[in-house]
Amino acid sequence: MYEVKATQGGSGRFELGESEVRAAQQHAGNDRWRLLMVTNALTPGRMDIRMLPNPYAKRGRGRYREEGGSLRFSHQL
């Protein structure tokens, strides 16, 4: 399962909805849930796509910062 998030700029901020959080938590112990981040999505020459670890998985811990509650995160590219 892939969750895709996109930004117009280079920001590392994204939000996960309630069902997305549940899926990420459910699959925190395996690699079945992954996050694809598309930055600069509206600028073809600058667009970048990265696969990020599940925020709730062991590999994702410490790489994200919760912002404004448990559903908004930011990451460092």
All heavy atoms as a GROMACS GRO file, in nm:
protein
  614
    1MET      N    1   0.084  -0.117   0.000
    1MET     CA    2   0.000   0.000   0.000
    1MET      C    3   0.089   0.123   0.000
    1MET      O    4   0.186   0.129   0.075
    1MET     CB    5  -0.088   0.002   0.124
    1MET     CG    6  -0.190  -0.109   0.127
    1MET     SD    7  -0.284  -0.107   0.279
    1MET     CE    8  -0.177  -0.209   0.377
    2TYR      N    9   0.054   0.216  -0.084
    2TYR     CA   10   0.127   0.342  -0.092
    2TYR      C   11   0.034   0.457  -0.062
    2TYR      O   12  -0.076   0.466  -0.117
    2TYR     CB   13   0.186   0.363  -0.232
    2TYR     CG   14   0.298   0.268  -0.264
    2TYR    CD1   15   0.272   0.149  -0.329
    2TYR    CD2   16   0.428   0.298  -0.230
    2TYR    CE1   17   0.374   0.060  -0.359
    2TYR    CE2   18   0.531   0.212  -0.259
    2TYR     CZ   19   0.504   0.094  -0.323
    2TYR     OH   20   0.604   0.007  -0.352
    3GLU      N   21   0.078   0.546   0.024
    3GLU     CA   22   0.008   0.672   0.047
    3GLU      C   23   0.092   0.777  -0.024
    3GLU      O   24   0.213   0.784  -0.003
    3GLU     CB   25  -0.002   0.701   0.197
    3GLU     CG   26  -0.075   0.829   0.228
    3GLU     CD   27  -0.219   0.826   0.178
    3GLU    OE1   28  -0.286   0.722   0.190
    3GLU    OE2   29  -0.263   0.929   0.124
    4VAL      N   30   0.029   0.858  -0.108
    4VAL     CA   31   0.101   0.960  -0.184
    4VAL      C   32   0.059   1.097  -0.135
    4VAL      O   33  -0.060   1.128  -0.126
    4VAL     CB   34   0.072   0.947  -0.336
    4VAL    CG1   35   0.147   1.054  -0.413
    4VAL    CG2   36   0.108   0.808  -0.385
    5LYS      N   37   0.157   1.178  -0.102
    5LYS     CA   38   0.134   1.316  -0.060
    5LYS      C   39   0.214   1.406  -0.155
    5LYS      O   40   0.324   1.372  -0.196
    5LYS     CB   41   0.181   1.340   0.084
    5LYS     CG   42   0.105   1.257   0.185
    5LYS     CD   43  -0.041   1.296   0.187
    5LYS     CE   44  -0.119   1.216   0.288
    5LYS     NZ   45  -0.260   1.251   0.288
    6ALA      N   46   0.157   1.521  -0.189
    6ALA     CA   47   0.224   1.612  -0.281
    6ALA      C   48   0.219   1.755  -0.227
    6ALA      O   49   0.125   1.792  -0.158
    6ALA     CB   50   0.158   1.607  -0.418
    7THR      N   51   0.323   1.832  -0.259
    7THR     CA   52   0.328   1.973  -0.222
    7THR      C   53   0.361   2.054  -0.346
    7THR      O   54   0.423   2.004  -0.440
    7THR     CB   55   0.436   2.000  -0.115
    7THR    OG1   56   0.564   1.971  -0.170
    7THR    CG2   57   0.414   1.916   0.009
    8GLN      N   58   0.319   2.179  -0.345
    8GLN     CA   59   0.352   2.268  -0.456
    8GLN      C   60   0.496   2.314  -0.449
    8GLN      O   61   0.559   2.340  -0.550
    8GLN     CB   62   0.260   2.390  -0.455
    8GLN     CG   63   0.118   2.357  -0.488
    8GLN     CD   64   0.031   2.482  -0.489
    8GLN    OE1   65   0.080   2.595  -0.492
    8GLN    NE2   66  -0.100   2.462  -0.487
    9GLY      N   67   0.549   2.325  -0.328
    9GLY     CA   68   0.687   2.369  -0.308
    9GLY      C   69   0.772   2.256  -0.256
    9GLY      O   70   0.739   2.139  -0.269
   10GLY      N   71   0.881   2.292  -0.190
   10GLY     CA   72   0.973   2.193  -0.138
   10GLY      C   73   0.948   2.156   0.007
   10GLY      O   74   1.030   2.091   0.069
   11SER      N   75   0.834   2.199   0.062
   11SER     CA   76   0.803   2.174   0.201
   11SER      C   77   0.796   2.026   0.233
   11SER      O   78   0.748   1.946   0.153
   11SER     CB   79   0.669   2.240   0.236
   11SER     OG   80   0.626   2.200   0.364
   12GLY      N   81   0.839   1.990   0.352
   12GLY     CA   82   0.830   1.853   0.398
   12GLY      C   83   0.707   1.829   0.484
   12GLY      O   84   0.700   1.730   0.553
   13ARG      N   85   0.611   1.920   0.481
   13ARG     CA   86   0.492   1.905   0.564
   13ARG      C   87   0.382   1.831   0.490
   13ARG      O   88   0.360   1.852   0.371
   13ARG     CB   89   0.438   2.042   0.604
   13ARG     CG   90   0.525   2.109   0.704
   13ARG     CD   91   0.462   2.235   0.753
   13ARG     NE   92   0.546   2.291   0.858
   13ARG     CZ   93   0.534   2.411   0.904
   13ARG    NH1   94   0.441   2.490   0.856
   13ARG    NH2   95   0.613   2.453   0.998
   14PHE      N   96   0.314   1.745   0.564
   14PHE     CA   97   0.200   1.672   0.509
   14PHE      C   98   0.108   1.632   0.623
   14PHE      O   99   0.147   1.636   0.740
   14PHE     CB  100   0.246   1.547   0.432
   14PHE     CG  101   0.319   1.447   0.515
   14PHE    CD1  102   0.250   1.341   0.573
   14PHE    CD2  103   0.454   1.456   0.535
   14PHE    CE1  104   0.316   1.248   0.650
   14PHE    CE2  105   0.522   1.363   0.611
   14PHE     CZ  106   0.452   1.258   0.669
   15GLU      N  107  -0.012   1.599   0.590
   15GLU     CA  108  -0.109   1.553   0.689
   15GLU      C  109  -0.158   1.415   0.653
   15GLU      O  110  -0.170   1.381   0.535
   15GLU     CB  111  -0.228   1.649   0.696
   15GLU     CG  112  -0.192   1.785   0.750
   15GLU     CD  113  -0.313   1.875   0.769
   15GLU    OE1  114  -0.423   1.822   0.797
   15GLU    OE2  115  -0.296   1.996   0.758
   16LEU      N  116  -0.186   1.336   0.755
   16LEU     CA  117  -0.245   1.205   0.736
   16LEU      C  118  -0.386   1.209   0.795
   16LEU      O  119  -0.403   1.253   0.909
   16LEU     CB  120  -0.164   1.097   0.807
   16LEU     CG  121  -0.023   1.070   0.756
   16LEU    CD1  122   0.045   0.963   0.841
   16LEU    CD2  123  -0.026   1.027   0.610
   17GLY      N  124  -0.481   1.162   0.720
   17GLY     CA  125  -0.618   1.153   0.769
   17GLY      C  126  -0.632   1.037   0.865
   17GLY      O  127  -0.541   0.954   0.880
   18GLU      N  128  -0.746   1.029   0.929
   18GLU     CA  129  -0.768   0.927   1.032
   18GLU      C  130  -0.748   0.785   0.978
   18GLU      O  131  -0.682   0.703   1.040
   18GLU     CB  132  -0.909   0.943   1.089
   18GLU     CG  133  -0.938   0.853   1.206
   18GLU     CD  134  -1.076   0.879   1.264
   18GLU    OE1  135  -1.132   0.987   1.242
   18GLU    OE2  136  -1.126   0.788   1.332
   19SER      N  137  -0.803   0.757   0.861
   19SER     CA  138  -0.788   0.621   0.805
   19SER      C  139  -0.644   0.595   0.762
   19SER      O  140  -0.596   0.480   0.770
   19SER     CB  141  -0.884   0.600   0.687
   19SER     OG  142  -0.852   0.688   0.581
   20GLU      N  143  -0.573   0.697   0.719
   20GLU     CA  144  -0.432   0.682   0.681
   20GLU      C  145  -0.346   0.652   0.804
   20GLU      O  146  -0.256   0.568   0.798
   20GLU     CB  147  -0.383   0.809   0.611
   20GLU     CG  148  -0.455   0.835   0.481
   20GLU     CD  149  -0.441   0.978   0.431
   20GLU    OE1  150  -0.403   1.068   0.509
   20GLU    OE2  151  -0.468   0.998   0.312
   21VAL      N  152  -0.376   0.718   0.914
   21VAL     CA  153  -0.304   0.693   1.040
   21VAL      C  154  -0.330   0.550   1.086
   21VAL      O  155  -0.237   0.478   1.124
   21VAL     CB  156  -0.346   0.794   1.150
   21VAL    CG1  157  -0.294   0.750   1.287
   21VAL    CG2  158  -0.295   0.932   1.116
   22ARG      N  159  -0.456   0.506   1.081
   22ARG     CA  160  -0.488   0.369   1.121
   22ARG      C  161  -0.411   0.267   1.036
   22ARG      O  162  -0.356   0.170   1.088
   22ARG     CB  163  -0.638   0.343   1.111
   22ARG     CG  164  -0.715   0.388   1.232
   22ARG     CD  165  -0.854   0.328   1.236
   22ARG     NE  166  -0.928   0.344   1.112
   22ARG     CZ  167  -1.011   0.443   1.084
   22ARG    NH1  168  -1.031   0.539   1.172
   22ARG    NH2  169  -1.074   0.448   0.969
   23ALA      N  170  -0.407   0.289   0.905
   23ALA     CA  171  -0.335   0.196   0.816
   23ALA      C  172  -0.185   0.197   0.848
   23ALA      O  173  -0.122   0.091   0.853
   23ALA     CB  174  -0.360   0.232   0.670
   24ALA      N  175  -0.128   0.315   0.868
   24ALA     CA  176   0.015   0.325   0.900
   24ALA      C  177   0.045   0.255   1.032
   24ALA      O  178   0.143   0.182   1.044
   24ALA     CB  179   0.058   0.471   0.906
   25GLN      N  180  -0.040   0.274   1.132
   25GLN     CA  181  -0.020   0.209   1.261
   25GLN      C  182  -0.035   0.057   1.249
   25GLN      O  183   0.042  -0.018   1.307
   25GLN     CB  184  -0.118   0.264   1.365
   25GLN     CG  185  -0.087   0.406   1.405
   25GLN     CD  186  -0.195   0.467   1.493
   25GLN    OE1  187  -0.312   0.432   1.484
   25GLN    NE2  188  -0.155   0.561   1.578
   26GLN      N  189  -0.134   0.014   1.173
   26GLN     CA  190  -0.159  -0.129   1.155
   26GLN      C  191  -0.040  -0.200   1.092
   26GLN      O  192  -0.010  -0.313   1.124
   26GLN     CB  193  -0.283  -0.150   1.069
   26GLN     CG  194  -0.317  -0.294   1.043
   26GLN     CD  195  -0.439  -0.308   0.954
   26GLN    OE1  196  -0.503  -0.210   0.917
   26GLN    NE2  197  -0.471  -0.429   0.917
   27HIS      N  198   0.030  -0.130   1.002
   27HIS     CA  199   0.142  -0.191   0.929
   27HIS      C  200   0.278  -0.140   0.976
   27HIS      O  201   0.376  -0.153   0.902
   27HIS     CB  202   0.123  -0.167   0.779
   27HIS     CG  203   0.000  -0.234   0.726
   27HIS    ND1  204  -0.010  -0.369   0.710
   27HIS    CD2  205  -0.119  -0.183   0.690
   27HIS    CE1  206  -0.129  -0.400   0.665
   27HIS    NE2  207  -0.198  -0.289   0.653
   28ALA      N  208   0.284  -0.088   1.098
   28ALA     CA  209   0.411  -0.034   1.150
   28ALA      C  210   0.517  -0.142   1.164
   28ALA      O  211   0.636  -0.112   1.156
   28ALA     CB  212   0.388   0.034   1.284
   29GLY      N  213   0.477  -0.267   1.180
   29GLY     CA  214   0.574  -0.376   1.199
   29GLY      C  215   0.617  -0.444   1.071
   29GLY      O  216   0.693  -0.540   1.076
   30ASN      N  217   0.568  -0.396   0.956
   30ASN     CA  218   0.608  -0.456   0.828
   30ASN      C  219   0.624  -0.347   0.722
   30ASN      O  220   0.610  -0.230   0.753
   30ASN     CB  221   0.504  -0.561   0.784
   30ASN     CG  222   0.365  -0.502   0.767
   30ASN    OD1  223   0.347  -0.402   0.698
   30ASN    ND2  224   0.266  -0.563   0.830
   31ASP      N  225   0.657  -0.384   0.603
   31ASP     CA  226   0.678  -0.285   0.496
   31ASP      C  227   0.560  -0.277   0.399
   31ASP      O  228   0.577  -0.237   0.285
   31ASP     CB  229   0.806  -0.320   0.417
   31ASP     CG  230   0.931  -0.281   0.492
   31ASP    OD1  231   0.926  -0.187   0.572
   31ASP    OD2  232   1.035  -0.346   0.469
   32ARG      N  233   0.441  -0.314   0.443
   32ARG     CA  234   0.326  -0.313   0.352
   32ARG      C  235   0.271  -0.173   0.329
   32ARG      O  236   0.203  -0.150   0.231
   32ARG     CB  237   0.215  -0.403   0.407
   32ARG     CG  238   0.254  -0.550   0.399
   32ARG     CD  239   0.137  -0.640   0.420
   32ARG     NE  240   0.038  -0.617   0.316
   32ARG     CZ  241  -0.092  -0.634   0.334
   32ARG    NH1  242  -0.139  -0.674   0.449
   32ARG    NH2  243  -0.176  -0.611   0.235
   33TRP      N  244   0.297  -0.078   0.418
   33TRP     CA  245   0.246   0.059   0.404
   33TRP      C  246   0.365   0.151   0.385
   33TRP      O  247   0.458   0.152   0.466
   33TRP     CB  248   0.168   0.100   0.529
   33TRP     CG  249   0.094   0.229   0.518
   33TRP    CD1  250  -0.037   0.244   0.488
   33TRP    CD2  251   0.144   0.361   0.541
   33TRP    NE1  252  -0.072   0.377   0.489
   33TRP    CE2  253   0.038   0.451   0.522
   33TRP    CE3  254   0.269   0.414   0.574
   33TRP    CZ2  255   0.051   0.589   0.535
   33TRP    CZ3  256   0.283   0.550   0.588
   33TRP    CH2  257   0.174   0.636   0.569
   34ARG      N  258   0.364   0.227   0.276
   34ARG     CA  259   0.475   0.318   0.248
   34ARG      C  260   0.421   0.455   0.210
   34ARG      O  261   0.309   0.468   0.163
   34ARG     CB  262   0.559   0.264   0.134
   34ARG     CG  263   0.613   0.128   0.171
   34ARG     CD  264   0.730   0.094   0.095
   34ARG     NE  265   0.774  -0.039   0.130
   34ARG     CZ  266   0.883  -0.090   0.086
   34ARG    NH1  267   0.959  -0.023   0.005
   34ARG    NH2  268   0.919  -0.211   0.121
   35LEU      N  269   0.505   0.554   0.226
   35LEU     CA  270   0.468   0.692   0.199
   35LEU      C  271   0.553   0.746   0.085
   35LEU      O  272   0.676   0.740   0.090
   35LEU     CB  273   0.491   0.775   0.326
   35LEU     CG  274   0.462   0.922   0.321
   35LEU    CD1  275   0.313   0.947   0.294
   35LEU    CD2  276   0.501   0.987   0.452
   36LEU      N  277   0.487   0.794  -0.020
   36LEU     CA  278   0.557   0.860  -0.130
   36LEU      C  279   0.532   1.009  -0.119
   36LEU      O  280   0.417   1.053  -0.112
   36LEU     CB  281   0.507   0.810  -0.265
   36LEU     CG  282   0.539   0.666  -0.301
   36LEU    CD1  283   0.475   0.630  -0.434
   36LEU    CD2  284   0.688   0.645  -0.308
   37MET      N  285   0.637   1.088  -0.118
   37MET     CA  286   0.626   1.233  -0.108
   37MET      C  287   0.670   1.295  -0.240
   37MET      O  288   0.783   1.272  -0.286
   37MET     CB  289   0.712   1.286   0.006
   37MET     CG  290   0.716   1.437   0.014
   37MET     SD  291   0.555   1.511   0.044
   37MET     CE  292   0.550   1.512   0.219
   38VAL      N  293   0.581   1.372  -0.302
   38VAL     CA  294   0.611   1.442  -0.426
   38VAL      C  295   0.622   1.590  -0.391
   38VAL      O  296   0.524   1.652  -0.349
   38VAL     CB  297   0.500   1.422  -0.532
   38VAL    CG1  298   0.535   1.493  -0.661
   38VAL    CG2  299   0.475   1.274  -0.556
   39THR      N  300   0.741   1.646  -0.404
   39THR     CA  301   0.760   1.789  -0.379
   39THR      C  302   0.770   1.863  -0.511
   39THR      O  303   0.805   1.805  -0.614
   39THR     CB  304   0.887   1.815  -0.294
   39THR    OG1  305   0.998   1.757  -0.358
   39THR    CG2  306   0.872   1.757  -0.154
   40ASN      N  307   0.735   1.991  -0.509
   40ASN     CA  308   0.734   2.075  -0.630
   40ASN      C  309   0.650   2.008  -0.739
   40ASN      O  310   0.688   2.006  -0.856
   40ASN     CB  311   0.875   2.102  -0.679
   40ASN     CG  312   0.957   2.178  -0.577
   40ASN    OD1  313   0.922   2.289  -0.540
   40ASN    ND2  314   1.062   2.117  -0.528
   41ALA      N  315   0.536   1.955  -0.701
   41ALA     CA  316   0.452   1.876  -0.791
   41ALA      C  317   0.406   1.953  -0.914
   41ALA      O  318   0.380   1.893  -1.018
   41ALA     CB  319   0.331   1.821  -0.716
   42LEU      N  320   0.395   2.085  -0.906
   42LEU     CA  321   0.346   2.165  -1.018
   42LEU      C  322   0.458   2.225  -1.102
   42LEU      O  323   0.432   2.303  -1.194
   42LEU     CB  324   0.253   2.275  -0.967
   42LEU     CG  325   0.129   2.226  -0.890
   42LEU    CD1  326   0.046   2.344  -0.841
   42LEU    CD2  327   0.046   2.134  -0.978
   43THR      N  328   0.583   2.189  -1.072
   43THR     CA  329   0.698   2.240  -1.146
   43THR      C  330   0.776   2.120  -1.199
   43THR      O  331   0.866   2.068  -1.131
   43THR     CB  332   0.789   2.325  -1.054
   43THR    OG1  333   0.707   2.419  -0.984
   43THR    CG2  334   0.894   2.399  -1.134
   44PRO      N  335   0.744   2.075  -1.321
   44PRO     CA  336   0.805   1.951  -1.374
   44PRO      C  337   0.957   1.944  -1.364
   44PRO      O  338   1.012   1.840  -1.330
   44PRO     CB  339   0.759   1.949  -1.520
   44PRO     CG  340   0.631   2.025  -1.519
   44PRO     CD  341   0.650   2.133  -1.416
   45GLY      N  342   1.027   2.053  -1.388
   45GLY     CA  343   1.173   2.050  -1.384
   45GLY      C  344   1.229   2.038  -1.243
   45GLY      O  345   1.346   2.002  -1.226
   46ARG      N  346   1.149   2.066  -1.142
   46ARG     CA  347   1.196   2.060  -1.003
   46ARG      C  348   1.129   1.949  -0.922
   46ARG      O  349   1.165   1.926  -0.807
   46ARG     CB  350   1.170   2.195  -0.935
   46ARG     CG  351   1.251   2.308  -0.998
   46ARG     CD  352   1.236   2.436  -0.922
   46ARG     NE  353   1.287   2.420  -0.786
   46ARG     CZ  354   1.243   2.489  -0.683
   46ARG    NH1  355   1.151   2.580  -0.698
   46ARG    NH2  356   1.292   2.469  -0.563
   47MET      N  357   1.033   1.880  -0.983
   47MET     CA  358   0.959   1.777  -0.911
   47MET      C  359   1.053   1.668  -0.861
   47MET      O  360   1.147   1.629  -0.929
   47MET     CB  361   0.854   1.714  -1.002
   47MET     CG  362   0.763   1.619  -0.930
   47MET     SD  363   0.634   1.538  -1.029
   47MET     CE  364   0.625   1.629  -1.178
   48ASP      N  365   1.026   1.623  -0.738
   48ASP     CA  366   1.107   1.519  -0.677
   48ASP      C  367   1.014   1.421  -0.608
   48ASP      O  368   0.917   1.463  -0.543
   48ASP     CB  369   1.204   1.580  -0.575
   48ASP     CG  370   1.301   1.479  -0.518
   48ASP    OD1  371   1.348   1.391  -0.593
   48ASP    OD2  372   1.331   1.488  -0.398
   49ILE      N  373   1.039   1.293  -0.622
   49ILE     CA  374   0.958   1.190  -0.559
   49ILE      C  375   1.048   1.106  -0.470
   49ILE      O  376   1.151   1.056  -0.515
   49ILE     CB  377   0.889   1.100  -0.663
   49ILE    CG1  378   0.803   1.184  -0.757
   49ILE    CG2  379   0.806   0.991  -0.594
   49ILE    CD1  380   0.748   1.107  -0.875
   50ARG      N  381   1.009   1.094  -0.344
   50ARG     CA  382   1.088   1.015  -0.248
   50ARG      C  383   0.997   0.918  -0.174
   50ARG      O  384   0.885   0.952  -0.139
   50ARG     CB  385   1.155   1.105  -0.146
   50ARG     CG  386   1.257   1.196  -0.207
   50ARG     CD  387   1.316   1.286  -0.100
   50ARG     NE  388   1.403   1.383  -0.162
   50ARG     CZ  389   1.530   1.396  -0.134
   50ARG    NH1  390   1.585   1.319  -0.044
   50ARG    NH2  391   1.602   1.488  -0.194
   51MET      N  392   1.049   0.800  -0.148
   51MET     CA  393   0.979   0.705  -0.064
   51MET      C  394   1.029   0.724   0.078
   51MET      O  395   1.149   0.718   0.104
   51MET     CB  396   1.001   0.561  -0.107
   51MET     CG  397   0.913   0.467  -0.030
   51MET     SD  398   0.922   0.293  -0.077
   51MET     CE  399   0.938   0.297  -0.251
   52LEU      N  400   0.937   0.752   0.169
   52LEU     CA  401   0.970   0.774   0.309
   52LEU      C  402   0.921   0.658   0.394
   52LEU      O  403   0.823   0.593   0.359
   52LEU     CB  404   0.905   0.905   0.357
   52LEU     CG  405   0.939   1.030   0.277
   52LEU    CD1  406   0.858   1.148   0.328
   52LEU    CD2  407   1.087   1.060   0.286
   53PRO      N  408   0.985   0.635   0.507
   53PRO     CA  409   0.940   0.526   0.594
   53PRO      C  410   0.808   0.561   0.663
   53PRO      O  411   0.774   0.678   0.680
   53PRO     CB  412   1.054   0.510   0.694
   53PRO     CG  413   1.120   0.642   0.698
   53PRO     CD  414   1.105   0.700   0.560
   54ASN      N  415   0.740   0.458   0.705
   54ASN     CA  416   0.618   0.472   0.782
   54ASN      C  417   0.651   0.551   0.910
   54ASN      O  418   0.742   0.514   0.983
   54ASN     CB  419   0.568   0.331   0.816
   54ASN     CG  420   0.438   0.329   0.890
   54ASN    OD1  421   0.404   0.420   0.964
   54ASN    ND2  422   0.365   0.221   0.875
   55PRO      N  423   0.579   0.661   0.939
   55PRO     CA  424   0.609   0.738   1.060
   55PRO      C  425   0.594   0.660   1.189
   55PRO      O  426   0.653   0.694   1.290
   55PRO     CB  427   0.507   0.852   1.056
   55PRO     CG  428   0.457   0.859   0.918
   55PRO     CD  429   0.472   0.721   0.860
   56TYR      N  430   0.515   0.553   1.187
   56TYR     CA  431   0.491   0.473   1.307
   56TYR      C  432   0.581   0.351   1.316
   56TYR      O  433   0.580   0.282   1.416
   56TYR     CB  434   0.344   0.431   1.313
   56TYR     CG  435   0.253   0.550   1.329
   56TYR    CD1  436   0.189   0.606   1.220
   56TYR    CD2  437   0.234   0.609   1.454
   56TYR    CE1  438   0.108   0.717   1.235
   56TYR    CE2  439   0.153   0.720   1.470
   56TYR     CZ  440   0.090   0.773   1.359
   56TYR     OH  441   0.011   0.883   1.374
   57ALA      N  442   0.658   0.324   1.214
   57ALA     CA  443   0.749   0.209   1.214
   57ALA      C  444   0.878   0.245   1.287
   57ALA      O  445   0.914   0.362   1.302
   57ALA     CB  446   0.780   0.165   1.071
   58LYS      N  447   0.951   0.144   1.326
   58LYS     CA  448   1.078   0.164   1.397
   58LYS      C  449   1.173   0.252   1.315
   58LYS      O  450   1.238   0.341   1.367
   58LYS     CB  451   1.141   0.029   1.427
   58LYS     CG  452   1.255   0.033   1.522
   58LYS     CD  453   1.301  -0.107   1.557
   58LYS     CE  454   1.402  -0.104   1.668
   58LYS     NZ  455   1.442  -0.239   1.709
   59ARG      N  456   1.179   0.227   1.183
   59ARG     CA  457   1.268   0.305   1.095
   59ARG      C  458   1.226   0.451   1.086
   59ARG      O  459   1.308   0.538   1.056
   59ARG     CB  460   1.268   0.248   0.954
   59ARG     CG  461   1.338   0.120   0.938
   59ARG     CD  462   1.345   0.074   0.796
   59ARG     NE  463   1.241   0.132   0.711
   59ARG     CZ  464   1.230   0.114   0.582
   59ARG    NH1  465   1.316   0.039   0.520
   59ARG    NH2  466   1.134   0.167   0.513
   60GLY      N  467   1.099   0.481   1.106
   60GLY     CA  468   1.048   0.616   1.093
   60GLY      C  469   1.062   0.700   1.219
   60GLY      O  470   1.057   0.822   1.213
   61ARG      N  471   1.081   0.635   1.332
   61ARG     CA  472   1.090   0.708   1.459
   61ARG      C  473   1.210   0.800   1.459
   61ARG      O  474   1.318   0.764   1.418
   61ARG     CB  475   1.098   0.610   1.575
   61ARG     CG  476   0.970   0.536   1.595
   61ARG     CD  477   0.974   0.449   1.718
   61ARG     NE  478   0.866   0.352   1.707
   61ARG     CZ  479   0.875   0.226   1.737
   61ARG    NH1  480   0.988   0.178   1.784
   61ARG    NH2  481   0.772   0.146   1.723
   62GLY      N  482   1.188   0.922   1.504
   62GLY     CA  483   1.294   1.020   1.510
   62GLY      C  484   1.316   1.095   1.380
   62GLY      O  485   1.389   1.192   1.376
   63ARG      N  486   1.251   1.051   1.270
   63ARG     CA  487   1.267   1.119   1.142
   63ARG      C  488   1.154   1.217   1.114
   63ARG      O  489   1.158   1.290   1.017
   63ARG     CB  490   1.273   1.015   1.030
   63ARG     CG  491   1.395   0.924   1.044
   63ARG     CD  492   1.404   0.829   0.932
   63ARG     NE  493   1.437   0.899   0.809
   63ARG     CZ  494   1.458   0.839   0.694
   63ARG    NH1  495   1.449   0.709   0.685
   63ARG    NH2  496   1.487   0.908   0.587
   64TYR      N  497   1.052   1.214   1.200
   64TYR     CA  498   0.935   1.300   1.181
   64TYR      C  499   0.911   1.379   1.310
   64TYR      O  500   0.951   1.336   1.418
   64TYR     CB  501   0.810   1.216   1.152
   64TYR     CG  502   0.819   1.136   1.025
   64TYR    CD1  503   0.867   1.005   1.026
   64TYR    CD2  504   0.778   1.191   0.905
   64TYR    CE1  505   0.874   0.931   0.910
   64TYR    CE2  506   0.786   1.118   0.788
   64TYR     CZ  507   0.833   0.988   0.791
   64TYR     OH  508   0.839   0.916   0.675
   65ARG      N  509   0.842   1.490   1.292
   65ARG     CA  510   0.801   1.570   1.407
   65ARG      C  511   0.651   1.594   1.395
   65ARG      O  512   0.604   1.643   1.292
   65ARG     CB  513   0.876   1.703   1.405
   65ARG     CG  514   0.842   1.792   1.523
   65ARG     CD  515   0.918   1.923   1.519
   65ARG     NE  516   0.877   1.999   1.400
   65ARG     CZ  517   0.959   2.070   1.325
   65ARG    NH1  518   1.086   2.075   1.352
   65ARG    NH2  519   0.915   2.137   1.222
   66GLU      N  520   0.578   1.557   1.498
   66GLU     CA  521   0.434   1.583   1.496
   66GLU      C  522   0.412   1.732   1.511
   66GLU      O  523   0.476   1.797   1.592
   66GLU     CB  524   0.364   1.508   1.609
   66GLU     CG  525   0.364   1.358   1.588
   66GLU     CD  526   0.283   1.285   1.693
   66GLU    OE1  527   0.192   1.348   1.753
   66GLU    OE2  528   0.310   1.168   1.713
   67GLU      N  529   0.320   1.785   1.432
   67GLU     CA  530   0.289   1.928   1.436
   67GLU      C  531   0.139   1.947   1.443
   67GLU      O  532   0.067   1.898   1.357
   67GLU     CB  533   0.341   1.997   1.310
   67GLU     CG  534   0.491   1.994   1.298
   67GLU     CD  535   0.539   2.073   1.178
   67GLU    OE1  536   0.456   2.120   1.098
   67GLU    OE2  537   0.661   2.087   1.164
   68GLY      N  538   0.094   2.017   1.543
   68GLY     CA  539  -0.049   2.049   1.553
   68GLY      C  540  -0.136   1.929   1.580
   68GLY      O  541  -0.249   1.926   1.536
   69GLY      N  542  -0.086   1.830   1.648
   69GLY     CA  543  -0.164   1.711   1.676
   69GLY      C  544  -0.103   1.589   1.614
   69GLY      O  545   0.002   1.595   1.551
   70SER      N  546  -0.169   1.479   1.626
   70SER     CA  547  -0.111   1.352   1.584
   70SER      C  548  -0.125   1.324   1.437
   70SER      O  549  -0.079   1.223   1.390
   70SER     CB  550  -0.174   1.238   1.664
   70SER     OG  551  -0.312   1.233   1.639
   71LEU      N  552  -0.191   1.412   1.361
   71LEU     CA  553  -0.214   1.383   1.220
   71LEU      C  554  -0.130   1.468   1.126
   71LEU      O  555  -0.132   1.448   1.006
   71LEU     CB  556  -0.362   1.401   1.185
   71LEU     CG  557  -0.459   1.314   1.262
   71LEU    CD1  558  -0.600   1.341   1.217
   71LEU    CD2  559  -0.426   1.168   1.246
   72ARG      N  560  -0.057   1.564   1.176
   72ARG     CA  561   0.026   1.648   1.089
   72ARG      C  562   0.172   1.624   1.122
   72ARG      O  563   0.212   1.629   1.237
   72ARG     CB  564  -0.008   1.795   1.111
   72ARG     CG  565   0.072   1.886   1.018
   72ARG     CD  566   0.035   2.030   1.035
   72ARG     NE  567  -0.103   2.047   0.994
   72ARG     CZ  568  -0.175   2.155   1.021
   72ARG    NH1  569  -0.122   2.255   1.085
   72ARG    NH2  570  -0.300   2.164   0.980
   73PHE      N  571   0.251   1.597   1.020
   73PHE     CA  572   0.392   1.565   1.039
   73PHE      C  573   0.478   1.653   0.948
   73PHE      O  574   0.429   1.706   0.850
   73PHE     CB  575   0.420   1.419   1.000
   73PHE     CG  576   0.350   1.318   1.085
   73PHE    CD1  577   0.223   1.275   1.051
   73PHE    CD2  578   0.411   1.268   1.198
   73PHE    CE1  579   0.157   1.182   1.128
   73PHE    CE2  580   0.345   1.174   1.275
   73PHE     CZ  581   0.219   1.131   1.242
   74SER      N  582   0.605   1.661   0.979
   74SER     CA  583   0.700   1.719   0.886
   74SER      C  584   0.823   1.628   0.885
   74SER      O  585   0.845   1.553   0.980
   74SER     CB  586   0.740   1.862   0.926
   74SER     OG  587   0.812   1.862   1.045
   75HIS      N  588   0.897   1.632   0.778
   75HIS     CA  589   1.018   1.552   0.768
   75HIS      C  590   1.127   1.636   0.702
   75HIS      O  591   1.099   1.735   0.638
   75HIS     CB  592   0.994   1.424   0.687
   75HIS     CG  593   0.978   1.450   0.541
   75HIS    ND1  594   0.860   1.496   0.488
   75HIS    CD2  595   1.064   1.441   0.440
   75HIS    CE1  596   0.876   1.512   0.358
   75HIS    NE2  597   0.999   1.480   0.326
   76GLN      N  598   1.247   1.594   0.720
   76GLN     CA  599   1.362   1.662   0.661
   76GLN      C  600   1.402   1.587   0.535
   76GLN      O  601   1.430   1.467   0.541
   76GLN     CB  602   1.477   1.666   0.761
   76GLN     CG  603   1.591   1.751   0.719
   76GLN     CD  604   1.560   1.899   0.732
   76GLN    OE1  605   1.446   1.941   0.736
   76GLN    NE2  606   1.663   1.978   0.738
   77LEU      N  607   1.405   1.654   0.420
   77LEU     CA  608   1.448   1.590   0.296
   77LEU      C  609   1.599   1.582   0.290
   77LEU      O  610   1.670   1.658   0.342
   77LEU     CB  611   1.397   1.668   0.175
   77LEU     CG  612   1.248   1.664   0.154
   77LEU    CD1  613   1.209   1.751   0.035
   77LEU    CD2  614   1.202   1.523   0.128
   0.00000   0.00000   0.00000
